[in-house]
Amino acid sequence: MTINDNNAAPSRPMEPIKLDNLLISFTTEFQRVWDTKNLRSSPAGFWRPAPPPDVLPGYFSMGDIAIPGFANINGTNVAAVVREADSPSIDSTKGKALRRPDNFELVWKDSGSGAKTYVSIWRPIPPEGYVALGLVCASDHEKPSVNSVRCVRMDLVTPATAGPLIWSDKGSGAKQNFSAWSIEPPIAEAGEICFLPGTFTGVQSHSRPSSYLASYALRVPLTVQSNAAPATPMLSGFGSPSPIEPATVTQVTRLPWFAVRDDMHPLEQLRLSPYYRLERADRYVLVGHEHNAGDQYRSVKWTAARAQNASLLQVFNRLTAIEFDRAWPIRTPGDDWAIRFSASLTKTFTHTETSSGGWGKFYPLEVVALAAKNTMVAVYQLQSEYRLLRVDNTAVTFGVEYSDDESLFLSQYPSEKDAMITCPSPKASDHEQGEASFGQDEIPVLPTEQVMVTTDTAP
């Protein structure tokens, strides 16, 4: 028997996630389809997302929700729901983002269990070019309505796998065996986020599903807004240059609420800050300067400290879950994310270098320059600060910094011909032994990278 539980707090609309002609939003309102109180099995409840028509008009479920236990999930759980965008696909050959299922295939029913009520679980059969993202329950043995769920166009999803067990009918006495499993998103590629609507999959056995069982996650690109880079500093005289140039916000990416850990409940995040802004501000920092008043070239050397700090990076990750050099979240026992997902930032956003190994470099950088006669020279290094902001522009936590040893800039006064900067990469063997501690006046065990800054002006 279907029981209506609609006592959840009213939902607040958010700007939907747009993927081509698909709109994705979230609801905290559900309708209970059935539970296992009448079965001789472990407790479980099966719910259908019920987006309120006055808040989320035209939105549909992609499948039902299964939970262990009999708790009322209204106002405590969240599920993704979808609707067709008003504008068509940018590719006119692709058609609609959503379609009704053509039919349903019976997966399990409670025949033989002796339960007082009938229940059954069905798999939607999608039209060609579309996929079903979850199973659908019924409080009888009849097929669900084709309007109870929507299938998603195949190019808008990515394959997923079965996750932890939610429930099995073991002990129910039903003629058929059945087990319900959560779905695990794949590890996101750089520049995308893969997330699940909250649906479940299932098989006619008590064993874990094999890899051939089709499961899917939504896949959305993490777009980056780019602004002009800061102007390279130029010397205008023989006086000491400024040690730090003004910072410029050069790149901004927007993260959905469920991909960020904050010091509020996830559903408060959905209500108060449905999106977060992760921004990168770049600036040039002075590595060193030298006034060569003589009439010969002079070699000068400075040591540039890394802006990266291993301890601060660990704390930033613990507070926000965000990783800069790999996908997150890193799965640990007891994870309780409102929406299961995997996200990975673009390499152009997290690394100004051509190599992605910079976030693991904490040892100092040695910089060598040649100062021409009667010349002031200065070498600058590009440094970035990353800040995570809520919708109201408050910071979630402190910012973290990153320095780029490939973006070194030479300025000289008086201005001569173009300077040449090279940054040879260290050999792999240079780093195989890891980092070593060293005192204030000691040289680190590992060879430091050298940057040779030269000009083509004759002495």
N, C-alpha and C positions, 0 to 999 in steps of 0.2 A: 504494500500500500504506500502511496506517495504521501509524504507529510510535508506541509509547507512550513518553512521556518524563515520568515522574512523580517526578523526583528533586528537586523544589523543596522548600524548607523548609516545615514544616507551617504552615498559616495559623492566625491567631489571630482568633477571632470578635469582631466589634464589634457594638454596638447598631445594628440596621439603620435606615436611613432609611425612615420610614413616610409613605406618601402614600395617604391613604384606606385602601383594603384591599390596597395593594401594599407589599411589603417589599423594600428594595433593599440589597444588601450587595456585597462585593468579594472576588474570589479572585485568587490569584497562581499557581494551578495550572492547567495546560493539557495537552491531548492533541493531539499533532501529527496532522493529518488527511492532509496531503501537502505536498510542496514541489516546486520546479521543477528539481531536479537532473537529471532525465531529459529536460527540454525545452531546445530551443535558444533560450532567451530569457534575460532578466535574472533574477537569483536572487530567489526569494521563498519564504516559508513561510506555510502556512495552518493555524491552530490553533483548537481548540475549548475554551472555558472549561470546566473540570472541577472545580466546587466539591466539596470532599471531603464525603461524606455524614455523617461523624462531626462535622464542624465547621459545615457549612452544609447541614443536612438539608432536602430539599424545594426547593432552589434550582435554577433553570434558566438556561441561556444564552439570550440574545436574538439570537444570531447568532455567526458565527465571526469570528476575528481574522486579518487579513492583515498581514504585515510584509515589507519588503524584506530580502533576505538569508536565510541559513540558520541563524541563531543560535537556540539553545534559549532560549525566553522564560520558562521556569519559574523562578519566584522573582525575576524581573527586571521583568516586565510585570504589569499589573493590569487586570482587566475587571469591570464591574458585572454582577451576576447577580440574579435576582428570584425571589420566591415569593409565593404567596397568603397574606395575613394570616389569622389565626384568626378575627378578627371580620369580618363582612360590611361592605360599603360603607355609609357614613352615608346614602346615597340608595338605598333598596331597589330602585329601578327600574333601577339601573345594572348590577347583576350582578357577576360575578367580574372581578377585575383582569386575569387572565391566561387565555388560551385556547390550545389547540393549533391549529396551522394546519390549514385544511381540506385543503390540497394543496400541491404545489410546482410551480413553473414553471421549466423549464430555461433558464438564461441562457447557459451556455457548456460545451462539452466539448472534449477534446483530440483528437478524431477528425482524422486526417490528419497529426498531428504526428510520428508514428513513434516516440512514446515507448513504453517497455517496460511502463509501467503506465497504467491508465485513471484519469482524473480528470474531475470535472464540478462545476459551480457552479449552485446553485438559489436561486430567490427564493420564500420562503414565501407562500402565498396565505392571508391571514387571514380569519377569520369576519367577518361584517358588524359594524361598530362597533369593530373592533380593527385594529391596524396591525402590520406586521413592521418591526423595527428593524435588520435586517441580513440578509446572504446566508448560505447554508449550503453547505459543501463536501462532496463525497463522493469516496472513493478508488476509485470505479468509475463506471459510467454509470447506476446505479440511483438512484431517488429516495431522499433521506434519510428516516429515520423521523420521523413527526410528533412523537415524544417528544424529538427532538434539540434543539428550540427552543420558545420560547413567544412568542406575540403579546400585545401590551399594549393595554388598553382605550384608545380614542382620546382621551378627555378627560384622560388622564394624561400625554400627550405634547404636543409642539409641533413645528411644521415646522422642518426643518433643511435645509442645502444641502451640496453636494459640496465637499470640501476638496482638499488636494493629492493628486496621483497617488501610488499605492502601487506598482502593478505593471501591466504590459501584456504580452500574449502575443506582442508583435511579435518576429518571427524564429522563432517556434515551429513554423511550418508548419501549424498547425491550420486547418481549413476555416473556422472562425468566428473573427472578431476579438473580443478581450475586453480590457477594462482595469478594474482595481480602484482605487477611490478612497476616501480617508478621508472622514469626515463632519464638517462644521463646525456648531457650535451657533449658534442665533440670538443676537443681543444681548439679554440678559435685561432684562425690565421691572423697575422698582423693586420690591423686596421679593420677588424670586424668584431661583432658580438653575436654569439649564438645563445639562444635562450628558449626555455620550454614554457608552454602555456599552463603547465600544472597537471596535464592529463596523465593517464596510465596506459600500460599495455598489459596483455595477458595471454596465457597459453593453456591448453587443455592437459595440463600435467602439474605436478608439484615441483618440477625441476626448473632450474634457471633457463630462460629462453636462449636458444642458440642464435648465432650472429645473423642468420638469414631472416629473422623476424624483422620486418620493416618498421622502423621508428624514426621520427624526424624532429628536428628543432628548427625554429625560425632563425634566419641569418640576416643581420642588418649591418651595413658598413658604419664604422665610426668616422664620420666626416670631420675634416679639419678645416677651420677657417684660417687662412693665412693673411698676415699683414706684412707691410714692408719691413725689412731688416733694419737694424740701427745703422746709422752712417758710420763708416770707419773713421777713427780719430785721426786728425792731422796736426802735426806740430806747427806752431806759428812763430817760434822763437827759441832762444836758448834756455829759457826758464824751465823749471821742473814741471812736467805735465801732471794733469789730474790723475790720481791713482785709480779712479772708477768713473766710467762714463755713464750717462743716464741710461736706464733700462727702457726697453720697448717691448710691449706685448706683441709677439710675432705670430704665435699660433694658439688657437683655442679649439678644443674638442669638447663635445657635450656628451655626458654619460647619463644613462637613465638611472633612476633612483635605486633600483634593485642591484646595480653593479657597484654600489658604494657603501661601505660601512660607515655609519655615523653614530653619534651618541644619543640617537633617538630610536624609537621602535620603527621597524621597516614601514609599517602602515602610516606612521606619522611622516616618514620621508615622502611617501606617495602623496600625502595630503599637503605637506608644507613645502617640499622641494622635489617635485617629480623629476627634475633634471639637475645635474651638477655641471659646473663649468671647470674644466681642468685647463689652465692656461700656462703658456710658456713665455717668459719674458727674457730677452737676450740683452746682454750688455758687454762692452769691452772693458777688460780689467788690465791695468798696467802690470806687465811682468817685470820690466826694468827699463831704465834709460841711462844714456851715457853721452857726455859732451866730450868729444875728442878734439881738443884744441891744438893737437900736434899736426905735423905735416906728413904723417904716415898712417896707413891702416892700423887699426888696433882691434884685437879680438876681445870681446867682452862676453861674460857668461853670467847667467842668473838661474836660480832654481824657482820654479813655479809650483806652488802647492796645489794639489787637487781640490776642487770644490766638493767632490763626492765625499760623503761621510757614512761609513758602513753602519754605525750605530743609529744615526738619524734615519737612514733608509729603512732599517728594520722597524723602528718605531712608527714611521709613516705608514709602512705596510700594515702593521698591527692595528693602527687606528682607522685606516681607510680600506684595507685589503688590496689596494692598487699596486700592481707591479709595473716597472718601467721596461724591463728587459725580457719579459716572458708573459704568458697568459696567466690570468687569475680568475677565480680564487684557486689557491693551492689547496686541494681537498684534504681535510683533516677529520678525524673521528668527531662526531658531534656537530658537524656543520649544520646550520639551520637557516639557510637562505630562503627568503620569501619566494623568490623565483630562482630556479636552478639555471645557471648560465656559465659561459666562459667568454672572457673578453681579452683582447690584446691590442695595445696601442700601435699606431703606425710607426715604422722605423724613422720616417722623416720628422715625426713629432718628438720622439724620445732620444734620437741620436743625431747630432749635427755632423758626426763623423761618418765616413764610409763604412767603418766597422761597427758592429753592434756590441763589442766587448767593453766599451768605455765605462759602463756602470760598475764593472768589477775592478776598475783600476783606482787604487788609492795611494800609490807611491808617487813621489814628486817627479816632475818633469824638468830635465836640464835643457836650457835654451842657450844657444851660442849665436852671437851676431858679430859681424864685422862692421866697425864704424869707420867711415871714410874720413879723410883729413878735414879739419875745420868743420865738423858736422855734429849735430845732435841727433841721436837715434833713440827710438823707443820701440819696444816690442809689446804688443797687446795680445791677450788671449780672450777668445769668446767664452763667456760663461752664461749659463741659463739657470733661471729659478722657476720651479713648478709650484703652482698654487691651486688648491682645490676649494672652490667657492660654491655656496648654496645659491638658491634662486634670489635670496635677499642680499647677496654679495657678502655675507659673513663667511669667514674662513672656517673650514672644517678642522684644520689643524695647522701647524707651522708649514712653511714651504721647504722644499729640498732643492739643493743646487747641484749643478753638473758642469764640469769644465771639459772643453773640447781641445785636444792637443793637435788637431789637424787644422783648426781655424786660428792660425797665428798671423798677425798683421804687423808689418814693419812700417813705421813712419819716420821720416828724417827731415831735418831742416839744416841748411837750405834744401829745397826739393831737388833731387837729382833724377836720373833715369829710373825706370821701374825697378823695384826691388824683386828679388826672387826668394821664395820661401820653400824649403823642402822639409819633409818630415818622414824620414825613412822608418818603416815599421821594424820593430825588434824581431829577431828570430824566435821561432816557437820555443827553442831550447832555453831562451832567456827567461821564460816564465814557468817552466815546468816545475821548478822547486817551490813555487808559491812566494808569498811575501815574507820578509824577515824583518824583525824589529831592529832598530838602530838608534844609537844615542844622538844627542844634538850635534856633536862634532864628528860623527862617523858617516861613512859612505854606506848606503844600503848594499846588501849582498847582491841583489839583482842589478844588472846594468840598467841605468836610466836611459830613456829614449832621448836622442839628441835631435834638436832642430837647428839646422844651419841657416842663418839668415844672411844673405849676401846682396851686394849691389854690383852692377856692372860698370861702376864709375872707376876709372883708373886713379891711383893715388897721386 
